[in-house]
Amino acid sequence: MKESSVQSYEPVIGLEVHCQLATNAKTFSPESAAYGAEPNTNVDPVSLGHPGTLPVLNERVLDFTIRMGLATHCSIRPRSTFARKHYFYPDLPKGYQISQYEDPICHDGWLDVEVELGAERSQRRIGITRIHLEEDAGKSIHDQSPQATLLDFNRCGVPLIEIVTEPDLRSPREAAVFLQSVRQIVRYLGICDGNMEEGSLRCDANVSVRPAGQDVLGTKTEVKNMNSFRNVENALQFEIERQAGILRSGERVVQETRLWDADAGATRSMRSKEEAHDYRYFPDPDLVPVVVTDEMLQAARMSLPDLPDARRTRLVRSLGLPEYDAGILTEERELADYFDEVYGAVISAEVADESTVAKQVSNFLMSDVLRVVNEKGITMKAFPIDAVRLARLIELRIEDRISSTGASELFDLMLEQPDDPIRIAEARNLLQVSDEDALLPVVHRALDDNPSQVDQFLGGKEGVMGFLIGQVMRTFDGSPDPRRVRELLASELERRRNR
């Protein structure tokens, strides 16, 4: 934030986050909600608002909404209603949108966000005013014809939840981190893919500034068209500086809706900001109230997975992993699940303590596994090494039966071969020889064949140890455990010193 422009002003930010729910059917009709179909092929009389049609709520949509409410510590309203939100725009064929107004399903929740401030980390609790259910509008396409705006109604009726925060955010970075947290949660829950480029996760922001230390809110603007986390930060940063500049010049901020222009790096005025009464909300007469029973709530709670914050805490406090590792491993649910499966398979073999196993598993996942996933552009579900096979490889490494170089080579071979890791390692001579009965005769021969180097070592020139280790390793084609070879050489040299 530029000190010259905003040093005496505090930003106040609230977000409105729309998440497109990953259901097969639309909110109030059985028509497909799939993304990417040919324009105006996933349409039906209900979503287009034809006379005589009646909406029927998709129960899956209600379940997804409840789960998101529980995941964000919201209270769930036992009885809620739908309302018609009226506005006139070409991509809204009914002339109104079915939404919720006075009594949303979820209310009074919160999420904690953690933001790095230099070398320190700051955690703040962001209030969630409400999460309500609504249907999406169509899409106006402006760049395919120079003479006209084209309309695609496929998106009409696709289910959305809107997450409305309290004005608790105090920086563009906090806003971006909050949005990232929302995306992570909806992905963990499996209710939304969180793709901002495709519009399944969209964010508008209400922004104002006020003199630092004051409680009175300033005049807000709504900022739209922020389709990436970077755009969210950049748009809010610009708008904060713009408003602060207006106030510094003695003028007033105008309440309006502004669009973020990423190419220009600026917001531009779109229209005056609407208030609730501008939408002429009234109860939808075609839809009965939504009743959420205790049984429905219990079923939703039982379906919740371990969420990112809880998993990060467990990895750090119970398994001793660094915060950085825990953050990477819990970024996506599939990776976190894979970690748990591999860790469980290794720990059951009782090859080491919990923290040692956890760190070894973490190292393999963060280096080798994620390298392959990123290089091939695949998901964890498509990763070719199952958890049990990777666990066997990690056990070999923990037990020093294979070197770090050998483990990397074996990992690459396992990507192409479905055999047991030990069989592959044996066939490629990757296992280290650590058996004393096999090593000692070779150690004796190496010392007997190199008396000059033995005398140098006994005379205090310990650097020749590397040469002697090399002689032993060469005999075994590099397969012995170097640390075990060093131990046996040192013991035998000490024995010869004391003759």
VENKACOR-V684828 format. One record per residue. N is the residue number from 1. RES is the residue in one letter. SS is DSSP state (a for helix, b for strand, c for the rest). PHI is phi in whole degrees, -180 to 180 (NA if undefined). PSI is psi in degrees with one decimal (NA if undefined). Layout:
BEGIN
n: {N,N}
res: {RES,RES}
ss: {SS,SS}
phi: {PHI,PHI}
psi: {PSI,PSI}
END
This chain:
BEGIN
n: {1,2,3,4,5,6,7,8,9,10,11,12,13,14,15,16,17,18,19,20,21,22,23,24,25,26,27,28,29,30,31,32,33,34,35,36,37,38,39,40,41,42,43,44,45,46,47,48,49,50,51,52,53,54,55,56,57,58,59,60,61,62,63,64,65,66,67,68,69,70,71,72,73,74,75,76,77,78,79,80,81,82,83,84,85,86,87,88,89,90,91,92,93,94,95,96,97,98,99,100,101,102,103,104,105,106,107,108,109,110,111,112,113,114,115,116,117,118,119,120,121,122,123,124,125,126,127,128,129,130,131,132,133,134,135,136,137,138,139,140,141,142,143,144,145,146,147,148,149,150,151,152,153,154,155,156,157,158,159,160,161,162,163,164,165,166,167,168,169,170,171,172,173,174,175,176,177,178,179,180,181,182,183,184,185,186,187,188,189,190,191,192,193,194,195,196,197,198,199,200,201,202,203,204,205,206,207,208,209,210,211,212,213,214,215,216,217,218,219,220,221,222,223,224,225,226,227,228,229,230,231,232,233,234,235,236,237,238,239,240,241,242,243,244,245,246,247,248,249,250,251,252,253,254,255,256,257,258,259,260,261,262,263,264,265,266,267,268,269,270,271,272,273,274,275,276,277,278,279,280,281,282,283,284,285,286,287,288,289,290,291,292,293,294,295,296,297,298,299,300,301,302,303,304,305,306,307,308,309,310,311,312,313,314,315,316,317,318,319,320,321,322,323,324,325,326,327,328,329,330,331,332,333,334,335,336,337,338,339,340,341,342,343,344,345,346,347,348,349,350,351,352,353,354,355,356,357,358,359,360,361,362,363,364,365,366,367,368,369,370,371,372,373,374,375,376,377,378,379,380,381,382,383,384,385,386,387,388,389,390,391,392,393,394,395,396,397,398,399,400,401,402,403,404,405,406,407,408,409,410,411,412,413,414,415,416,417,418,419,420,421,422,423,424,425,426,427,428,429,430,431,432,433,434,435,436,437,438,439,440,441,442,443,444,445,446,447,448,449,450,451,452,453,454,455,456,457,458,459,460,461,462,463,464,465,466,467,468,469,470,471,472,473,474,475,476,477,478,479,480,481,482,483,484,485,486,487,488,489,490,491,492,493,494,495,496,497,498,499}
res: {M,K,E,S,S,V,Q,S,Y,E,P,V,I,G,L,E,V,H,C,Q,L,A,T,N,A,K,T,F,S,P,E,S,A,A,Y,G,A,E,P,N,T,N,V,D,P,V,S,L,G,H,P,G,T,L,P,V,L,N,E,R,V,L,D,F,T,I,R,M,G,L,A,T,H,C,S,I,R,P,R,S,T,F,A,R,K,H,Y,F,Y,P,D,L,P,K,G,Y,Q,I,S,Q,Y,E,D,P,I,C,H,D,G,W,L,D,V,E,V,E,L,G,A,E,R,S,Q,R,R,I,G,I,T,R,I,H,L,E,E,D,A,G,K,S,I,H,D,Q,S,P,Q,A,T,L,L,D,F,N,R,C,G,V,P,L,I,E,I,V,T,E,P,D,L,R,S,P,R,E,A,A,V,F,L,Q,S,V,R,Q,I,V,R,Y,L,G,I,C,D,G,N,M,E,E,G,S,L,R,C,D,A,N,V,S,V,R,P,A,G,Q,D,V,L,G,T,K,T,E,V,K,N,M,N,S,F,R,N,V,E,N,A,L,Q,F,E,I,E,R,Q,A,G,I,L,R,S,G,E,R,V,V,Q,E,T,R,L,W,D,A,D,A,G,A,T,R,S,M,R,S,K,E,E,A,H,D,Y,R,Y,F,P,D,P,D,L,V,P,V,V,V,T,D,E,M,L,Q,A,A,R,M,S,L,P,D,L,P,D,A,R,R,T,R,L,V,R,S,L,G,L,P,E,Y,D,A,G,I,L,T,E,E,R,E,L,A,D,Y,F,D,E,V,Y,G,A,V,I,S,A,E,V,A,D,E,S,T,V,A,K,Q,V,S,N,F,L,M,S,D,V,L,R,V,V,N,E,K,G,I,T,M,K,A,F,P,I,D,A,V,R,L,A,R,L,I,E,L,R,I,E,D,R,I,S,S,T,G,A,S,E,L,F,D,L,M,L,E,Q,P,D,D,P,I,R,I,A,E,A,R,N,L,L,Q,V,S,D,E,D,A,L,L,P,V,V,H,R,A,L,D,D,N,P,S,Q,V,D,Q,F,L,G,G,K,E,G,V,M,G,F,L,I,G,Q,V,M,R,T,F,D,G,S,P,D,P,R,R,V,R,E,L,L,A,S,E,L,E,R,R,R,N,R}
ss: {c,c,a,a,a,a,c,c,b,b,b,b,b,b,b,b,b,b,b,b,c,c,c,c,b,c,c,c,c,c,c,b,c,c,c,c,c,c,c,c,c,c,c,c,a,a,a,a,c,c,c,c,c,c,c,c,c,c,a,a,a,a,a,a,a,a,a,a,a,a,a,c,c,c,b,b,c,c,b,b,c,c,b,b,b,b,c,c,c,c,c,c,c,c,c,b,b,b,b,c,c,c,c,c,c,b,b,b,b,b,b,b,b,b,b,b,b,c,c,b,b,b,b,b,b,b,b,b,b,b,b,b,b,b,b,c,c,c,b,b,b,c,c,c,c,c,c,c,c,b,b,b,c,c,c,c,c,c,b,b,b,b,b,b,b,c,c,c,b,c,c,a,a,a,a,a,a,a,a,a,a,a,a,a,a,a,a,a,a,c,c,c,c,c,c,c,c,c,c,c,b,b,b,b,b,b,b,b,b,b,b,c,c,c,c,c,c,c,c,c,b,b,b,b,b,b,c,c,a,a,a,a,a,a,a,a,a,a,a,a,a,a,a,a,a,a,a,a,c,c,c,c,c,c,c,b,b,b,b,b,b,c,c,c,c,b,b,b,b,b,b,b,c,c,c,a,a,a,a,c,c,b,b,c,c,c,c,c,c,b,b,c,c,a,a,a,a,a,a,a,a,a,a,c,c,c,c,a,a,a,a,a,a,a,a,a,a,c,c,c,c,c,a,a,a,a,a,a,a,c,c,c,a,a,a,a,a,a,a,a,a,a,a,a,a,a,a,c,c,c,c,c,c,a,a,a,a,a,a,a,a,a,a,a,a,a,a,a,a,a,a,a,a,a,a,a,c,c,c,a,a,a,c,c,c,c,a,a,a,a,a,a,a,a,a,a,a,a,c,c,c,b,c,a,a,a,a,a,a,a,a,a,a,a,a,a,c,c,c,c,a,a,a,a,a,a,a,c,c,c,b,c,b,c,c,a,a,a,a,a,a,a,a,a,a,a,a,a,a,c,a,a,a,a,a,a,a,a,c,c,c,a,a,a,a,a,a,a,a,a,a,a,a,a,a,c,c,c,c,b,c,a,a,a,a,a,a,a,a,a,a,a,a,a,a,a,a,c,c}
phi: {NA,-71,-62,-66,-97,-128,-62,-105,-123,-107,-77,-127,-130,-126,-113,-122,-109,-102,-117,-81,-77,-87,-100,-75,-109,-78,-65,-124,-151,-82,-64,-62,-104,-64,-86,93,-72,-58,-52,60,-107,-98,-131,-152,-59,-68,-69,-88,75,-67,-58,89,-87,-127,-79,-131,-67,-74,-63,-63,-63,-63,-61,-61,-65,-62,-62,-67,-62,-65,-68,-112,62,-84,-81,-105,-76,-68,-142,-135,-130,-102,-132,-97,-106,-95,-159,-112,-151,-57,-88,-118,-65,-76,84,-152,-116,-78,-143,-130,-131,-75,-135,-65,-64,-118,-154,57,-113,-165,-138,-90,-120,-121,-122,-79,-120,68,-86,-105,-121,-119,-111,-134,-96,-106,-73,-112,-67,-164,-128,-121,-101,-156,-102,-81,-94,-76,-131,-90,-115,-102,-110,-107,-146,-73,-98,-151,-94,-94,-121,-118,-95,-56,-79,-59,88,-67,-73,-129,-114,-113,-102,-111,-93,-70,-77,-101,-81,-122,-161,-58,-65,-59,-63,-65,-66,-60,-63,-63,-65,-62,-61,-63,-67,-65,-70,-60,-74,75,-101,-162,-84,68,-85,-72,-66,-88,87,-78,-130,-130,-138,-114,-132,-102,-127,-147,-128,-147,-57,-56,94,-95,-102,-72,-77,-84,-72,-100,-120,-102,-111,-120,69,-109,-104,-159,-64,-65,-65,-60,-63,-66,-65,-66,-61,-62,-66,-62,-67,-63,-66,-62,-64,-62,-66,-65,-83,88,-97,-110,-76,-92,-75,-160,-101,-125,-101,-84,-106,-65,-67,-84,67,-152,-93,-136,-66,-112,-168,-68,-74,-77,-103,-59,-69,-66,-90,49,-62,-153,-57,-75,-74,-93,-124,-77,-60,-90,-111,-106,-86,-61,-65,-65,-64,-63,-63,-66,-62,-66,-86,-71,-80,-63,-88,-53,-61,-64,-68,-60,-60,-64,-64,-80,-79,-90,-107,75,-76,-64,-56,-61,-58,-61,-64,-65,-69,-104,-60,-121,-62,-61,-69,-62,-64,-64,-58,-60,-67,-66,-58,-62,-70,-73,-65,-69,-82,55,-93,-168,-75,-60,-67,-64,-62,-59,-68,-63,-63,-59,-60,-65,-68,-74,-101,-69,-66,-66,-60,-66,-59,-72,-64,-88,64,-114,-92,-63,-63,-93,-66,-78,-101,-74,-62,-66,-66,-65,-60,-63,-64,-66,-60,-59,-71,-62,-82,60,-84,-146,-78,-63,-65,-64,-65,-64,-66,-64,-57,-64,-67,-66,-63,-105,-119,-85,-68,-62,-55,-66,-63,-63,-63,-66,-65,-98,57,-96,-75,-82,-85,-124,-70,-62,-63,-82,-83,-59,-59,-72,-61,-60,-66,-63,-72,-66,-81,-133,-63,-63,-68,-63,-62,-62,-63,-66,-86,109,-91,-74,-64,-74,-57,-59,-63,-65,-60,-60,-63,-68,-61,-63,-62,-96,60,81,-87,-67,-74,-58,-67,-69,-62,-61,-60,-69,-63,-63,-64,-70,-65,-66,-64,-71,-63,-92,-65}
psi: {129.4,121.4,-37.7,-26.2,-35.2,16.2,-30.0,11.6,142.4,127.5,145.5,121.1,134.6,145.7,149.7,108.4,123.1,126.8,121.8,120.0,140.1,62.4,159.1,-37.0,167.9,179.0,-45.9,15.1,161.6,2.7,147.6,138.5,14.8,143.0,145.9,5.4,162.9,143.4,136.5,34.9,-27.8,64.2,156.3,169.3,-32.5,-50.2,-24.7,-5.5,33.9,146.6,139.3,-6.2,149.3,136.0,145.0,124.7,131.5,116.2,-29.2,-36.1,-43.5,-43.3,-45.4,-40.5,-43.7,-43.1,-40.1,-38.0,-44.3,-38.5,-20.3,23.3,31.3,155.8,141.6,122.7,128.1,-22.9,121.2,163.1,163.0,151.6,158.2,126.3,111.3,128.1,158.3,113.7,145.2,-29.7,10.6,87.6,-30.3,-19.5,-0.2,159.3,133.3,121.2,-162.8,148.1,-73.6,-35.2,79.3,160.8,-43.1,140.3,158.0,59.2,-167.9,158.7,139.8,135.3,144.0,122.0,136.7,128.6,89.6,-124.5,-7.4,162.8,134.8,130.7,132.0,148.2,124.3,121.3,143.9,114.5,-46.2,154.9,114.5,161.1,139.4,172.6,151.2,160.6,177.8,-166.5,127.7,131.7,115.4,-11.2,13.5,-9.6,129.2,-18.1,-16.5,157.9,128.5,151.4,130.2,114.8,9.5,-36.1,-14.2,125.9,-4.3,137.3,138.9,149.6,142.4,122.8,116.7,121.8,162.1,161.0,60.5,-11.6,139.9,8.4,155.2,-35.4,-43.1,-41.3,-43.4,-40.4,-40.3,-46.2,-39.2,-38.1,-41.6,-45.5,-41.7,-41.8,-46.4,-31.6,-41.9,-41.2,-19.1,23.8,-9.0,142.5,-9.3,24.1,106.5,-32.7,-35.8,-4.2,8.3,-13.8,118.4,149.7,129.3,154.0,139.0,122.7,136.4,165.5,154.9,156.9,136.0,133.8,-9.0,155.4,-17.8,131.4,145.0,179.6,130.2,153.9,152.1,130.4,127.9,177.2,40.8,96.5,24.1,162.5,-37.9,-40.6,-35.5,-49.7,-47.2,-41.9,-44.6,-39.3,-45.9,-45.6,-37.2,-46.1,-36.8,-47.4,-40.3,-38.7,-39.6,-46.5,-36.7,-30.3,0.2,6.7,176.8,144.1,135.9,132.6,117.4,170.2,131.8,146.4,138.6,124.9,101.4,-34.2,-40.4,-16.2,35.7,159.0,152.1,150.2,136.4,-50.7,168.7,146.9,127.0,150.0,170.6,-37.7,-20.0,-23.3,-6.3,55.7,138.5,156.9,138.7,117.9,-11.9,-3.2,131.0,160.0,150.6,125.3,123.8,113.2,165.4,-35.7,-39.5,-41.2,-43.7,-42.3,-39.4,-41.5,-41.7,-25.4,-9.6,133.0,171.0,126.7,165.1,-46.6,-44.7,-38.9,-43.0,-45.1,-43.1,-42.8,-35.8,-51.2,-39.0,-35.9,-5.0,18.8,149.2,154.7,-39.6,-48.7,-46.9,-38.6,-44.2,-45.3,-24.2,6.9,-43.7,141.7,-39.2,-40.3,-41.6,-41.3,-41.2,-41.5,-48.3,-40.0,-45.4,-46.5,-45.1,-38.2,-37.0,-44.7,-30.0,-19.9,-8.4,46.6,-15.6,174.6,169.8,-46.4,-38.0,-46.3,-46.0,-43.4,-39.7,-44.6,-43.9,-44.9,-44.1,-42.2,-43.1,-25.0,-72.2,-50.2,-50.9,-29.0,-47.1,-44.3,-44.3,-41.2,-40.2,-11.4,41.0,168.3,168.7,-29.1,-28.7,-0.3,130.1,-13.3,117.2,166.8,-39.0,-42.1,-42.0,-36.0,-39.9,-38.5,-44.2,-36.3,-43.2,-39.1,-43.6,-37.8,3.7,27.3,-7.9,143.4,169.2,-39.4,-43.3,-36.3,-41.1,-40.9,-42.4,-40.3,-47.0,-36.7,-36.9,-24.6,-28.9,-21.2,130.5,2.7,168.0,136.0,-37.8,-39.9,-43.1,-44.5,-41.0,-41.2,-31.5,7.4,43.8,-15.9,139.4,140.9,118.4,-0.8,122.6,-37.3,-31.7,-32.0,-38.2,-44.2,-36.4,-37.5,-46.3,-43.2,-39.0,-39.5,-40.6,-34.9,-10.0,62.6,-32.4,-44.9,-33.5,-45.3,-39.6,-44.0,-46.4,-22.7,3.2,-3.0,81.1,-11.3,-18.9,-6.7,-39.6,-39.1,-45.5,-40.1,-42.8,-37.3,-41.2,-45.4,-38.8,-37.0,-35.8,12.8,34.8,6.3,-18.0,159.1,114.3,-35.9,-39.1,-37.4,-44.1,-44.0,-44.6,-39.5,-45.0,-41.7,-43.8,-38.2,-39.5,-37.2,-39.9,-31.6,-35.5,10.1,NA}
END
